């Protein structure tokens, strides 16, 4: 059975909340308390193509979302550097060039799901604003 790319911000928020709870519980047993979420703008949106190109590159624990023309990956146990490596691997697989990074790391960039996701989208909005507008007609 093919796995679907997950959607909807509420599902992402729920999964991040769950992962924060799990990470905090496991921290008492010596596990890392970190994970990262990355966002890659990708307006093409062909779920079948994305799945074929990207899914084999991710670990079983990673989760990929396609929300509002953006790929969002939840990467358990990955710090910022690990997320950047995944980002570059995904970009190469999709044949796209990426500008500035759009990554948040728990707990550095937020202690709760809403804060992490808000910070991720705030970084994305900042990046969009910094891009020069195309010349008019």
Order of alpha helices (4+ residues) and beta strands (2+ residues): alpha-beta-alpha-beta-beta-alpha-beta-alpha
